[in-house]
């Protein structure tokens, strides 16, 4: 592995953004891969606006969409920003030699067979099996966020436990159209308050709480798409990186540093 470690982070939601930011600040050459418009509406907890706006600052780090190869290489080399690649997966993973690939996608249809696509491949969460389709597996569950597994799958597959934002209530679009919001992130709402509208259809808060997620103003949305998220708990995390995602991002950074240092797992069989 080279001294200037190149890392490709798959995904652009809250967890992927936390991982990319942490690795960028650790001095690695980091790029994000997001081939389609991201679906998350927690836009103050991620880099997602960079996909549409071209650039986005998140907790002191900028991500910038790289439409041209020269833009990608310039960002990667200078470290001034994190380049966002939207090209096909096969092109991105084969055209450039990556030292590390981290799959942090929340809405993946299924885990890629990452192993052998880079010197070290890291899968986050269920679906990955360390030693089979990735080299290292990191737990994202609430019980052990950041737990490192180097052989085999997670010991449990508890879907409820994997929900990192179970405290929120999503509001979906009643039909397709352009969404126009009238609230801001963090605003306090009463039940029945108007959050926005799609055409002549008002979008109202189904419960009292605060705004954590909000679709872009003027965004074209399909029927059933998430357009707003309301959280009622006063302890809910609304902006920035959550405590849980920060732990997972630190774990990814730790694994990479250990791999760079030539870490080899200790076999307990040698002690008996």
C-alpha positions as semicolon CSV with decimal commas, in nm:
position;residue;x (nm);y (nm);z (nm)
1;X;0,000;0,000;0,000
2;X;0,139;0,340;-0,099
3;X;0,212;0,618;0,148
4;X;-0,058;0,834;-0,010
5;X;-0,348;0,595;0,033
6;X;-0,628;0,632;-0,222
7;X;-0,975;0,551;-0,089
8;X;-1,302;0,513;-0,277
9;X;-1,612;0,547;-0,058
10;X;-1,929;0,403;-0,210
11;X;-2,236;0,604;-0,113
12;X;-2,321;0,960;-0,016
13;X;-2,569;0,941;0,270
14;X;-2,502;1,028;0,635
15;X;-2,274;0,735;0,714
16;X;-2,082;0,747;0,386
17;X;-2,029;1,121;0,428
18;X;-1,901;1,074;0,783
19;X;-1,656;0,808;0,664
20;X;-1,535;1,011;0,366
21;X;-1,486;1,323;0,580
22;X;-1,293;1,133;0,849
23;X;-1,060;0,969;0,597
24;X;-1,007;1,298;0,412
25;X;-0,905;1,471;0,735
26;X;-0,674;1,178;0,812
27;X;-0,476;1,271;0,502
28;X;-0,592;1,004;0,260
29;X;-0,679;1,074;-0,104
30;X;-1,054;1,017;-0,084
31;X;-1,324;1,009;-0,352
32;X;-1,698;0,942;-0,323
33;X;-1,890;0,732;-0,576
34;X;-2,259;0,812;-0,624
35;X;-2,386;0,714;-0,972
36;X;-2,747;0,835;-0,929
37;X;-2,905;1,127;-0,740
38;X;-2,890;1,044;-0,367
39;X;-3,227;0,980;-0,206
40;X;-3,153;1,098;0,148
41;X;-3,325;1,419;0,256
42;X;-3,103;1,467;0,563
43;X;-2,910;1,723;0,369
44;X;-2,745;1,889;0,670
45;X;-2,600;1,556;0,778
46;X;-2,416;1,468;0,457
47;X;-2,254;1,584;0,133
48;X;-2,563;1,506;-0,078
49;X;-2,616;1,861;-0,207
50;X;-2,281;1,840;-0,388
51;X;-2,441;1,598;-0,635
52;X;-2,694;1,858;-0,751
53;X;-2,526;2,190;-0,670
54;X;-2,178;2,086;-0,782
55;X;-2,022;2,147;-0,439
56;X;-2,119;2,133;-0,075
57;X;-1,944;2,208;0,255
58;X;-2,013;1,973;0,545
59;X;-1,852;2,014;0,887
60;X;-1,557;2,207;0,748
61;X;-1,489;1,981;0,447
62;X;-1,597;2,043;0,088
63;X;-1,712;1,780;-0,161
64;X;-1,716;1,872;-0,528
65;X;-1,869;1,681;-0,817
66;X;-1,604;1,577;-1,067
67;X;-1,760;1,582;-1,414
68;X;-1,422;1,570;-1,588
69;X;-1,119;1,352;-1,526
70;X;-0,898;1,656;-1,473
71;X;-1,132;1,784;-1,201
72;X;-1,121;1,448;-1,025
73;X;-0,742;1,417;-1,040
74;X;-0,692;1,778;-0,931
75;X;-0,913;1,737;-0,623
76;X;-0,764;1,400;-0,534
77;X;-0,408;1,527;-0,561
78;X;-0,451;1,863;-0,389
79;X;-0,680;1,744;-0,111
80;X;-0,867;2,074;-0,130
81;X;-1,198;1,889;-0,163
82;X;-1,344;1,540;-0,192
83;X;-1,430;1,459;-0,556
84;X;-1,770;1,302;-0,619
85;X;-1,778;1,052;-0,908
86;X;-2,107;0,964;-1,077
87;X;-1,969;0,734;-1,347
88;X;-2,058;0,361;-1,367
89;X;-1,923;0,140;-1,089
90;X;-1,718;-0,077;-1,324
91;X;-1,552;0,227;-1,481
92;X;-1,465;0,387;-1,149
93;X;-1,328;0,069;-0,990
94;X;-1,122;-0,044;-1,288
95;X;-1,001;0,278;-1,447
96;X;-0,811;0,397;-1,140
97;X;-0,609;0,183;-0,896
98;X;-0,760;0,212;-0,548
99;X;-0,578;0,111;-0,232
100;X;-0,901;0,096;-0,031
101;X;-1,268;0,060;-0,124
102;X;-1,530;0,117;0,148
103;X;-1,894;0,030;0,081
104;X;-2,099;0,263;0,299
105;X;-2,417;0,266;0,089
106;X;-2,745;0,261;0,276
107;X;-2,969;0,188;-0,022
108;X;-2,764;-0,072;-0,207
109;X;-2,965;-0,344;-0,379
110;X;-2,704;-0,590;-0,258
111;X;-2,337;-0,598;-0,163
112;X;-2,085;-0,593;-0,443
113;X;-1,815;-0,854;-0,453
114;X;-1,553;-0,601;-0,352
115;X;-1,272;-0,835;-0,269
116;X;-0,979;-0,813;-0,512
117;X;-1,100;-0,477;-0,650
118;X;-0,851;-0,301;-0,421
119;X;-0,567;-0,386;-0,185
120;X;-0,814;-0,376;0,106
121;X;-1,194;-0,378;0,080
122;X;-1,422;-0,286;0,369
123;X;-1,794;-0,364;0,386
124;X;-2,022;-0,187;0,632
125;X;-2,317;-0,373;0,778
126;X;-2,526;-0,678;0,689
127;X;-2,477;-0,861;0,363
128;X;-2,102;-0,864;0,373
129;X;-1,891;-1,160;0,481
130;X;-1,532;-1,089;0,577
131;X;-1,298;-1,313;0,382
132;X;-1,559;-1,379;0,112
133;X;-1,694;-1,068;-0,062
134;X;-1,481;-0,819;0,136
135;X;-1,162;-0,826;0,342
136;X;-1,292;-0,654;0,654
137;X;-1,647;-0,617;0,783
138;X;-1,750;-0,337;1,019
139;X;-2,068;-0,353;1,225
140;X;-2,305;-0,057;1,196
141;X;-2,565;-0,191;1,441
142;X;-2,667;-0,002;1,753
143;X;-2,520;-0,266;1,986
144;X;-2,164;-0,253;1,854
145;X;-2,117;0,032;1,606
146;X;-1,766;0,013;1,464
147;X;-1,701;-0,346;1,568
148;X;-1,441;-0,504;1,335
149;X;-1,486;-0,854;1,194
150;X;-1,206;-1,011;0,990
151;X;-1,362;-1,347;0,922
152;X;-1,724;-1,438;0,857
153;X;-2,054;-1,245;0,873
154;X;-2,214;-1,045;1,151
155;X;-2,325;-1,265;1,440
156;X;-2,681;-1,129;1,415
157;X;-2,911;-0,995;1,145
158;X;-3,149;-0,780;1,345
159;X;-3,313;-0,541;1,100
160;X;-3,463;-0,319;1,370
161;X;-3,124;-0,282;1,534
162;X;-2,972;-0,161;1,207
163;X;-3,204;0,141;1,179
164;X;-2,983;0,435;1,265
165;X;-3,270;0,687;1,253
166;X;-3,561;0,503;1,414
167;X;-3,664;0,820;1,600
168;X;-3,787;1,003;1,288
169;X;-4,117;1,004;1,099
170;X;-4,102;1,042;0,723
171;X;-4,355;1,236;0,514
172;X;-4,392;1,106;0,160
173;X;-4,513;1,272;-0,159
174;X;-4,884;1,204;-0,231
175;X;-4,814;1,229;-0,605
176;X;-4,536;1,329;-0,840
177;X;-4,454;1,695;-0,895
178;X;-4,225;1,976;-0,776
179;X;-4,174;2,010;-0,402
180;X;-4,164;2,358;-0,251
181;X;-4,074;2,378;0,115
182;X;-4,170;2,652;0,358
183;X;-3,970;2,531;0,658
184;X;-3,600;2,507;0,740
185;X;-3,387;2,241;0,904
186;X;-3,432;2,245;1,280
187;X;-3,763;2,433;1,271
188;X;-4,012;2,340;1,542
189;X;-4,352;2,223;1,418
190;X;-4,692;2,154;1,567
191;X;-4,906;1,872;1,435
192;X;-5,081;1,994;1,121
193;X;-4,830;2,269;1,039
194;X;-4,755;2,309;0,669
195;X;-4,409;2,186;0,573
196;X;-4,440;2,253;0,201
197;X;-4,647;2,174;-0,103
198;X;-4,647;1,974;-0,424
199;X;-4,860;2,163;-0,669
200;X;-5,185;2,241;-0,486
201;X;-5,134;1,960;-0,232
202;X;-5,014;2,083;0,104
203;X;-4,763;1,870;0,294
204;X;-4,848;1,882;0,665
205;X;-4,665;1,758;0,972
206;X;-4,824;1,434;1,102
207;X;-4,688;1,504;1,450
208;X;-4,520;1,773;1,654
209;X;-4,144;1,791;1,641
210;X;-3,851;1,938;1,454
211;X;-3,740;1,918;1,093
212;X;-3,444;1,684;1,031
213;X;-3,499;1,596;0,667
214;X;-3,623;1,814;0,384
215;X;-3,622;1,768;0,008
216;X;-3,463;2,041;-0,201
217;X;-3,688;2,334;-0,283
218;X;-3,804;2,292;-0,641
219;X;-3,701;1,925;-0,653
220;X;-3,896;1,691;-0,879
221;X;-4,027;1,405;-0,666
222;X;-4,212;1,085;-0,746
223;X;-4,519;0,957;-0,563
224;X;-4,410;0,793;-0,238
225;X;-4,070;0,966;-0,225
226;X;-3,955;1,108;0,109
227;X;-3,996;1,486;0,117
228;X;-3,961;1,566;0,488
229;X;-3,871;1,404;0,819
230;X;-4,002;1,510;1,159
231;X;-3,845;1,403;1,489
232;X;-4,032;1,440;1,816
233;X;-3,758;1,347;2,062
234;X;-3,576;1,650;2,210
235;X;-3,260;1,434;2,217
236;X;-3,269;1,351;1,845
237;X;-2,960;1,444;1,645
238;X;-3,061;1,683;1,368
239;X;-2,745;1,828;1,213
240;X;-2,392;1,713;1,146
241;X;-2,249;1,369;1,216
242;X;-2,429;1,148;1,465
243;X;-2,240;0,991;1,753
244;X;-2,298;0,646;1,605
245;X;-2,170;0,737;1,258
246;X;-1,869;0,909;1,409
247;X;-1,776;0,587;1,590
248;X;-1,809;0,386;1,269
249;X;-1,602;0,638;1,072
250;X;-1,328;0,623;1,334
251;X;-1,330;0,245;1,313
252;X;-1,286;0,257;0,934
253;X;-0,994;0,499;0,975
254;X;-0,839;0,274;1,241
255;X;-0,864;-0,035;1,019
256;X;-0,695;0,149;0,733
257;X;-0,412;0,270;0,956
258;X;-0,359;-0,082;1,088
259;X;-0,348;-0,219;0,734
260;X;-0,095;0,045;0,632
261;X;0,118;-0,054;0,930
262;X;0,116;-0,417;0,817
263;X;-0,120;-0,547;1,084
264;X;-0,175;-0,922;1,091
265;X;-0,460;-1,069;1,301
266;X;-0,349;-1,273;1,602
267;X;-0,466;-1,631;1,605
268;X;-0,571;-1,745;1,953
269;X;-0,487;-2,101;1,848
270;X;-0,122;-2,015;1,893
271;X;-0,178;-1,967;2,267
272;X;-0,316;-2,317;2,332
